[in-house]
Every structure is written in C-alpha cells, then in structure tokens.
C-alpha cells in the first residue's frame, strides 16, 4: 500500500514537471481556428445580374469573371460619350475616331494594371511568408512590369492622337470635357464584369441571375485560397519562448489522423481584456472570480507552407473557422519534442471520435 502511494505520488510529480516544462518548451492548444482573407465582392455600378459563372464552393482562378451586370445602359453611355467627342472634334475640324479608340485602350490598360497590382500584392505577401516559389513571384513582377508598360504605351498613344488634333483642338474645353466623359463611360462599362481578385472560393452564394445589384453593397463573399493560415490562441505562459519561424504541428478536425507541418509567422502584441473604458472615463477593471484567474490569451498566426485550397495534388480541404489543435516546438529539446510529437499524434487519432 505504501509503495503504491509513493509510486503514484512520484508519477504525479513527473506529470506536473512535464506539464510545467512542456507549457514553455512545447506549448499546446486546442483553441485554434483556420483563417483566410475574406473579400466581399462589391459592385461599383448598379444593375441587373445577367450572368453568374461560378457555383457555391467552386474554386475559381484569379481574373475569372464570376458575375456580370447588364452592360447595356453603360454601353449606351459610352456611345453617347463617343458621339459628344465626335461633335466636339468636328467643331474644330478634326477626326475623333482615333482619339476614341486610344482612350478605350488607356481605360482597359488601367483596369488590367489595377487587377495585376492586386494579384501581385497577394503573391508578394505569400513570398515573404515562404508560401510560393521565388520563380512565381518573379513571374508576377514581370507581369506587373508588362502591365505598367502597357499603360504607359496606351497613354503615349492617346497623347499622340490628341496632338494630331492640333494645339487648338487638344486644348479645346469641349474636347477635354468629351474625353473625360468617354473615360468615365469606359470605366463604368468595365465595372460590369465582377472578377475574382485571386485564386479562391465563392462562399454563401445566395443570389441568382435576375437579382438587382446595388453599387457599394456586397453581392457575394470570396475566400482567398492562396492565403490560408491557422490562428492559435495561446496563454501568456505559452508564449514565453515562442519565436517567429518555430516549427509547428497542426491537426485539423476536418482531417483527423493527418498532421500538417507549419511554422510560426507572427505573434500578436495585444489582446482584449473585456473592458470598455472610453477616453475621459474611469478605467474599468477586469473582474476576477475566485483565487484562480483565467489566463489571458493572445493570437499566434501559423502558416502551412505548401498547402493551398483546392490544390489538385492532394485532397486537403480548409474551412474558414474550422477548429484545429496546435503544438509548437520552441527549441531542440529532444525528449520534450519527442513527447510532444507522440502527444499530437495521439490527438490526431482521437479526432476521429469527435
């Protein structure tokens, strides 16, 4: 009986020591969520939706036209602007056809450049996190440079056509006003095509052809498939030794039994304490009940290099706000790291049961 008591006490002591050491060296949390960039698809012009080219949950590539607003009213506005430019140039004895065509190319080049800048910014962000190959980032830089060069060339051609009108024509206020009106009509017409800002997924799609889209009001939700991460909520005690770049094992509830290799991308420097004090008011004190206080948690961002939503090379799926278990290896302690890997593997198997 005495031997059993002392053995149990020794085992309990070992477990407590392991828990205290692991809490700092191999911190673990089951309070973690899958996160991704969520972009509302918001039309910049109003009109009837005449096409929807993607379904709910469908992977679409960057630049794909996922919905189209009836362009007829904007085509009419463009034709009206072209007629105004024609009348204005006739008044000064010039030909507006070449200027109109050059203006259309400038508008298209501006739209293409803006799209390429958005897509390149996402790729460059992923490059910093080590999620894409350098060659892909270099390709994005080349495409961005090409788009900038295309706009410069289009603007140069437009300026050349303006000069062909003659100094009096180019400076004529009526021609300047007609050119501005045509540029505005071209831009609004380009906005009737709602394009995917990156490779991603449409979520909660609940509109159909015939719905009326209002400018400035979100029409659907888009999830960026190229920028997915895990947000783990760690206690302050867990964070003591964690550094950016530390290796991480992740288990997703959606994929029980599978361990994903990740790394720490960033640590949050702030967290809400639940108080709502405003400037000029007395400080609101967080309430603590009992002699054991609740630990304060901070967000830890973890990336999973090599995994993207809808990758054809694997069957991995990510649901935004899906639950995960996370363990971080903060140093080269062989024993604690081994115990941590055995523990997270056990957790991955237990995920089958719940």
C-alpha positions, 0 to 999 in steps of 0.5 A, a space after each residue: 500500500 505504501 509503495 503504491 502511494 509513493 509510486 503514484 505520488 512520484 508519477 504525479 510529480 513527473 506529470 506536473 514537471 512535464 506539464 510545467 516544462 512542456 507549457 514553455 518548451 512545447 506549448 499546446 492548444 486546442 483553441 485554434 481556428 483556420 483563417 483566410 482573407 475574406 473579400 466581399 465582392 462589391 459592385 461599383 455600378 448598379 444593375 441587373 445580374 445577367 450572368 453568374 459563372 461560378 457555383 457555391 464552393 467552386 474554386 475559381 482562378 484569379 481574373 475569372 469573371 464570376 458575375 456580370 451586370 447588364 452592360 447595356 445602359 453603360 454601353 449606351 453611355 459610352 456611345 453617347 460619350 463617343 458621339 459628344 467627342 465626335 461633335 466636339 472634334 468636328 467643331 474644330 475640324 478634326 477626326 475623333 475616331 482615333 482619339 476614341 479608340 486610344 482612350 478605350 485602350 488607356 481605360 482597359 490598360 488601367 483596369 488590367 494594371 489595377 487587377 495585376 497590382 492586386 494579384 501581385 500584392 497577394 503573391 508578394 505577401 505569400 513570398 515573404 511568408 515562404 508560401 510560393 516559389 521565388 520563380 512565381 513571384 518573379 513571374 508576377 513582377 514581370 507581369 506587373 512590369 508588362 502591365 505598367 508598360 502597357 499603360 504607359 504605351 496606351 497613354 503615349 498613344 492617346 497623347 499622340 492622337 490628341 496632338 494630331 488634333 492640333 494645339 487648338 483642338 487638344 486644348 479645346 474645353 469641349 474636347 477635354 470635357 468629351 474625353 473625360 466623359 468617354 473615360 468615365 463611360 469606359 470605366 463604368 462599362 468595365 465595372 460590369 464584369 465582377 472578377 475574382 481578385 485571386 485564386 479562391 472560393 465563392 462562399 454563401 452564394 445566395 443570389 441568382 441571375 435576375 437579382 438587382 445589384 446595388 453599387 457599394 453593397 456586397 453581392 457575394 463573399 470570396 475566400 482567398 485560397 492562396 492565403 490560408 493560415 491557422 490562428 492559435 490562441 495561446 496563454 501568456 505562459 505559452 508564449 514565453 519562448 515562442 519565436 517567429 519561424 518555430 516549427 509547428 504541428 497542426 491537426 485539423 478536425 476536418 482531417 483527423 489522423 493527418 498532421 500538417 507541418 507549419 511554422 510560426 509567422 507572427 505573434 500578436 502584441 495585444 489582446 482584449 481584456 473585456 473592458 470598455 473604458 472610453 477616453 475621459 472615463 474611469 478605467 474599468 477593471 477586469 473582474 476576477 472570480 475566485 483565487 484562480 484567474 483565467 489566463 489571458 490569451 493572445 493570437 499566434 498566426 501559423 502558416 502551412 507552407 505548401 498547402 493551398 485550397 483546392 490544390 489538385 495534388 492532394 485532397 486537403 480541404 480548409 474551412 474558414 473557422 474550422 477548429 484545429 489543435 496546435 503544438 509548437 516546438 520552441 527549441 531542440 529539446 529532444 525528449 520534450 519534442 519527442 513527447 510532444 510529437 507522440 502527444 499530437 499524434 495521439 490527438 490526431 487519432 482521437 479526432 476521429 471520435 469527435 
